[in-house]
């Protein structure tokens, strides 16, 4: 395993996250194919922008970026200037945009490392001007419009004046205009947001094209639900990792059936123990054996990102069999009922992966009433990542 600066790598574990780069490549090519089929009558096929913030949603941004570039991704999105700097220091030369709000004092480093920032207020323009006078370099920016997310962004009442001011400035390098949707599955909300966005950007489309500033708004669910609004670029996030951007029981999930999971979670058995009828296991003995049982322990727990609330709710794959997790998940270990399974110490238990048809990141998220994004990010806590093709 190669150790890139800024990436936590620990080889002395019998538990690991496995990242399948071939599946990542497959997913990006499927998205490109979908865009071509659905946008071929447009002026041009939209470029693909890969959101690799939070260390690639836990998949490892530095290791995944070369595969993404090889598949035709043109730009990267991150959450902070620091994340962008880490990519630059590891020889990633593609355009990078900080999607969130950057502190004003970070703008100078954004210029130094050739990173674009999101701007949406007058103070951003003022600081860009001051930096240009001092450094004689333009700050690269994308204007962020708030069309209803109500988090950050330029409000529509101020949008026209602000866009004109940036376009007419000689000290800002405008690279794009974008917005973010609160809920693509809510058709009424989406329509309000997209109508607001189109109403703001349409008068400037020609002027933006002349300076190659990209208009973009579609995130992962937007790509598959509303490709007619692809504009110049689409932002793929969770979908490229083979995970659903839709609610768990949504009909929209059928549209992404060709996607393959990129992340797996595996561990080796460290001990096999016989439980007698009536024996309990783990803290609190919430599981009591109803008859003689064989239990296998693996070195994986909630400190690794597997939620304690999943206790008794996980099904794993072991040597061709489905095995249920039993007892409380502890900080560093958990146990499975392997009764009737031919196994021994050192055998691999697959909690998440292509062999395990019973459970995946999406089913875990549903059991925890959360989203898959949160769980993939958790699994980077202290687990080594192994990259395979």
C-alpha positions in Angstrom: 0.0 0.0 0.0 1.4 3.4 -1.0 1.4 6.0 1.7 0.4 9.4 0.3 1.1 12.4 2.4 -2.1 13.3 4.3 -3.6 9.9 4.0 -3.7 7.7 7.1 -2.4 4.2 6.4 -2.0 1.5 9.0 -1.0 -2.0 7.8 -1.1 -3.6 11.2 -4.8 -4.4 11.2 -6.8 -7.5 10.3 -9.7 -5.2 9.3 -9.7 -3.0 6.3 -11.6 -1.0 3.7 -11.2 -2.3 0.2 -11.6 0.2 -2.7 -12.3 -1.2 -6.1 -10.9 1.2 -8.7 -12.3 -0.9 -11.6 -15.8 -0.4 -10.2 -15.1 3.4 -9.9 -14.0 3.5 -13.5 -17.1 1.5 -14.5 -19.4 3.9 -12.7 -17.9 7.0 -14.3 -18.2 5.5 -17.8 -21.8 4.6 -17.1 -22.5 8.2 -16.1 -20.7 9.5 -19.3 -22.8 7.0 -21.4 -26.0 8.2 -19.7 -25.1 11.9 -20.3 -24.3 11.2 -24.0 -27.6 9.4 -24.5 -29.6 12.1 -22.8 -27.7 15.3 -23.8 -26.6 14.5 -27.4 -29.1 16.9 -28.8 -27.7 19.8 -26.6 -25.1 22.2 -27.7 -22.5 19.9 -26.2 -22.1 17.0 -23.9 -21.6 18.4 -20.4 -18.2 18.1 -18.6 -18.0 15.9 -15.5 -17.0 17.5 -12.2 -16.1 14.9 -9.5 -16.9 15.9 -5.9 -14.1 14.3 -3.8 -14.4 16.2 -0.6 -14.1 14.5 2.8 -11.2 12.4 1.4 -13.4 11.2 -1.4 -16.4 10.4 0.9 -14.0 8.1 2.8 -12.7 6.3 -0.4 -9.4 8.2 -0.6 -9.3 11.3 -2.8 -5.6 11.0 -3.6 -5.7 7.4 -4.8 -9.0 7.8 -6.7 -8.2 11.1 -8.5 -5.9 9.6 -11.1 -8.6 7.0 -12.1 -11.2 9.8 -12.3 -9.0 11.9 -14.5 -8.3 8.9 -16.8 -12.0 8.4 -17.2 -12.5 12.0 -18.4 -13.3 13.9 -15.3 -12.4 17.6 -16.0 -12.6 19.2 -12.5 -12.7 18.3 -8.8 -14.8 19.7 -6.0 -13.5 19.9 -2.4 -14.9 21.3 0.9 -11.9 23.5 1.9 -8.8 25.2 0.6 -6.8 22.7 2.7 -8.3 19.8 0.8 -7.4 21.5 -2.5 -3.8 22.1 -1.3 -3.5 18.4 -0.5 -4.4 17.5 -4.0 -2.0 20.0 -5.5 0.9 18.8 -3.3 0.2 15.3 -4.7 0.5 16.5 -8.3 -3.2 16.8 -9.2 -3.2 19.6 -11.7 -6.9 19.6 -12.8 -9.1 22.6 -11.9 -10.3 22.5 -8.2 -13.2 24.3 -6.7 -13.9 24.8 -3.0 -17.7 24.2 -3.0 -18.3 25.7 0.5 -17.5 29.0 2.1 -13.8 29.7 2.5 -12.4 32.1 5.1 -11.2 35.3 3.7 -7.7 34.7 4.9 -7.5 31.5 2.9 -8.0 33.3 -0.4 -4.3 34.0 -0.7 -3.5 30.3 -0.5 -6.2 29.6 -3.0 -4.3 32.0 -5.4 -1.0 30.4 -4.5 -2.2 26.9 -5.2 -4.4 27.7 -8.2 -7.7 26.8 -6.5 -11.0 28.3 -7.2 -13.3 29.5 -4.4 -17.0 30.1 -4.1 -18.0 33.7 -3.7 -21.3 35.3 -2.9 -20.9 38.6 -1.1 -19.3 42.0 -1.5 -16.6 41.2 1.0 -15.3 38.4 -1.2 -15.0 40.9 -4.1 -13.1 43.4 -1.9 -10.6 40.8 -0.7 -10.0 39.6 -4.2 -9.3 43.2 -5.3 -6.8 43.7 -2.4 -5.0 40.5 -3.2 -4.7 41.5 -6.9 -3.2 44.8 -6.0 -0.7 43.1 -3.7 0.1 39.9 -5.7 -0.8 40.9 -9.2 -2.7 37.6 -9.6 -6.4 37.1 -10.1 -8.5 35.0 -7.7 -10.3 32.2 -9.6 -13.9 32.0 -8.5 -17.3 30.4 -9.1 -20.3 32.5 -8.1 -22.6 30.5 -5.7 -26.3 31.3 -6.0 -28.7 30.5 -3.2 -31.9 29.4 -5.0 -33.6 27.8 -1.9 -31.1 25.7 -0.1 -30.7 28.6 2.4 -27.3 27.6 3.5 -24.7 29.8 1.7 -24.9 31.7 -1.5 -25.9 34.9 -3.3 -29.6 35.8 -2.8 -31.5 36.2 -6.0 -32.4 39.9 -5.2 -28.7 40.8 -5.3 -27.6 38.4 -8.1 -27.8 40.6 -11.2 -25.8 43.4 -9.7 -23.2 41.0 -8.2 -22.7 39.0 -11.5 -22.3 42.2 -13.5 -19.7 43.5 -11.0 -17.7 40.3 -11.2 -17.9 40.2 -15.0 -16.8 43.8 -15.3 -13.9 43.4 -12.8 -10.3 43.2 -14.0 -9.0 41.4 -10.9 -11.3 38.3 -10.7 -11.1 35.3 -13.0 -14.7 34.0 -13.2 -14.7 30.3 -13.8 -18.4 29.4 -13.2 -21.8 30.1 -11.8 -23.7 27.4 -9.8 -26.3 26.5 -7.3 -27.2 23.4 -5.2 -30.5 21.7 -4.8 -32.1 20.9 -1.4 -34.2 17.9 -2.6 -34.3 16.7 -6.2 -37.0 14.2 -5.3 -39.3 17.0 -4.2 -40.5 18.1 -7.7 -42.2 21.3 -6.5 -39.1 22.4 -4.6 -36.8 21.5 -7.5 -39.0 23.4 -9.9 -38.8 26.6 -7.8 -35.1 26.3 -7.5 -34.3 25.5 -11.1 -36.7 28.3 -12.3 -34.9 30.8 -10.0 -31.4 29.6 -11.3 -32.4 29.7 -15.0 -33.9 33.1 -14.5 -30.7 34.5 -13.1 -28.1 32.9 -15.4 -29.9 32.9 -18.7 -29.3 36.6 -19.5 -25.6 36.0 -19.0 -25.2 32.7 -20.9 -23.4 34.2 -24.0 -21.1 36.4 -21.9 -20.2 33.4 -19.7 -19.5 31.2 -22.7 -17.1 33.8 -24.1 -14.9 33.6 -21.1 -15.5 29.8 -20.7 -17.2 30.2 -17.4 -19.3 27.1 -16.7 -22.9 27.0 -15.6 -23.6 24.0 -13.4 -26.3 22.9 -11.0 -26.9 19.1 -11.2 -25.7 16.9 -8.4 -25.9 13.1 -8.4 -29.7 12.7 -8.2 -30.1 15.7 -10.6 -28.0 14.0 -13.2 -30.4 11.0 -13.4 -33.6 12.9 -12.8 -33.2 16.1 -14.9 -30.4 15.7 -17.5 -32.1 18.5 -19.5 -30.6 20.9 -17.0 -27.0 19.6 -17.4 -25.8 23.0 -18.8 -22.0 23.0 -19.2 -21.0 20.7 -16.4 -22.5 18.2 -13.9 -21.3 17.4 -10.4 -21.2 13.7 -9.6 -20.8 12.8 -6.0 -22.1 9.8 -4.2 -23.2 8.1 -7.4 -19.7 7.6 -8.7 -19.0 5.4 -5.6 -21.9 3.2 -6.6 -24.2 4.3 -3.9 -27.7 5.7 -4.3 -28.4 9.4 -4.0 -32.1 8.7 -3.6 -34.2 7.8 -0.6 -33.9 4.1 0.3 -37.3 2.9 -1.1 -37.4 5.3 -4.0 -38.4 4.2 -7.5 -35.6 6.4 -8.8 -33.1 3.7 -7.6 -33.9 1.7 -10.7 -32.1 4.3 -12.8 -28.8 3.5 -11.2 -29.0 -0.3 -11.2 -25.9 -0.5 -13.4 -23.7 1.2 -10.8 -21.2 -1.0 -8.8 -20.2 -0.5 -5.2 -16.6 0.9 -4.9 -16.1 0.4 -1.2 -15.9 -2.9 0.7 -15.4 -3.6 4.3 -13.6 -6.8 5.5 -11.9 -8.3 8.5 -10.3 -11.6 9.4 -11.5 -13.9 12.2 -9.3 -13.6 15.3 -11.0 -16.1 17.5 -13.7 -18.8 17.3 -15.6 -19.6 20.5 -18.2 -22.1 21.4 -21.3 -20.8 23.2 -23.3 -23.2 25.3 -27.0 -23.0 25.4 -27.9 -20.1 27.8 -24.5 -18.3 27.4 -24.5 -14.6 26.6 -22.0 -12.7 24.5 -20.5 -9.2 24.6 -21.5 -6.3 26.9 -24.9 -6.6 28.6 -25.5 -10.1 27.2 -28.3 -8.8 24.9 -27.8 -12.0 22.9 -28.3 -15.3 24.7 -27.6 -18.6 22.8 -30.8 -20.6 22.4 -28.7 -23.7 21.8 -25.0 -24.5 21.4 -23.5 -22.0 18.9 -20.2 -21.2 17.3 -19.2 -17.5 17.5 -16.4 -15.8 15.5 -14.8 -12.5 16.6 -13.4 -10.0 14.2 -11.3 -6.9 15.1 -13.7 -4.2 14.0 -16.0 -2.0 16.1 -17.6 1.4 16.5 -14.3 3.2 16.8 -13.8 2.1 13.1 -17.0 3.6 12.1 -19.5 0.7 12.4 -22.3 2.2 14.5 -23.1 0.5 17.8 -26.7 0.9 16.9 -26.2 -1.8 14.2 -25.7 -4.4 16.9 -27.7 -7.5 16.0 -28.7 -6.0 12.6 -25.8 -6.8 10.4 -25.5 -9.8 8.0 -22.1 -10.6 6.7 -20.7 -13.1 4.1 -18.3 -15.9 5.1 -17.1 -18.7 2.9 -20.3 -18.8 0.9 -22.7 -18.4 3.8 -24.6 -15.5 5.3 -23.8 -15.0 9.0 -25.6 -12.7 11.5 -23.8 -10.4 13.8 -24.6 -11.2 17.5 -24.3 -9.3 20.7 -23.3 -5.6 21.1 -20.8 -4.2 18.7 -17.9 -2.9 20.9 -15.3 -0.3 20.4 -12.8 -2.6 18.6 -14.5 -5.9 18.1 -17.8 -7.7 17.1 -19.0 -11.2 16.9 -20.9 -13.3 14.4 -22.9 -16.6 14.7 -20.9 -19.0 12.4 -22.7 -22.1 13.5 -22.6 -24.7 10.6 -20.1 -22.7 8.6 -16.8 -24.3 7.7 -14.3 -21.6 8.9 -11.2 -21.0 10.9 -9.1 -18.2 12.3 -7.8 -16.0 9.6 -10.8 -16.4 7.2 -12.2 -13.2 5.8 -15.6 -11.9 6.9 -17.1 -9.6 4.2 -19.4 -7.0 5.9 -19.7 -4.9 2.8 -18.8 -6.1 -0.7 -19.9 -7.7 -3.9 -20.3 -11.2 -2.4 -22.6 -9.9 0.4 -26.1 -9.7 -1.2 -27.8 -9.3 2.2 -26.3 -6.0 3.4 -24.6 -2.9 2.0 -24.0 0.7 2.9 -27.5 1.6 1.7 -29.2 -1.0 3.9 -27.0 0.0 6.9 -28.1 3.7 6.3 -31.7 2.7 6.2 -31.4 0.7 9.5 -29.8 3.7 11.1 -32.2 6.3 9.6 -29.3 8.2 8.1 -27.7 8.5 4.7 -24.9 6.5 3.0 -22.7 9.5 2.7 -22.3 9.6 6.5 -21.4 5.9 6.8 -18.7 5.9 4.1 -17.1 9.0 5.8 -17.1 7.2 9.1 -15.3 4.2 7.8 -12.1 6.2 7.2 -11.5 6.7 10.9 -8.7 4.3 11.5 -9.0 1.5 8.9 -6.4 1.0 6.3 -7.5 1.3 2.7 -6.5 -1.3 0.2 -6.9 -0.4 -3.5 -7.7 -3.2 -6.0 -8.7 -3.6 -9.6 
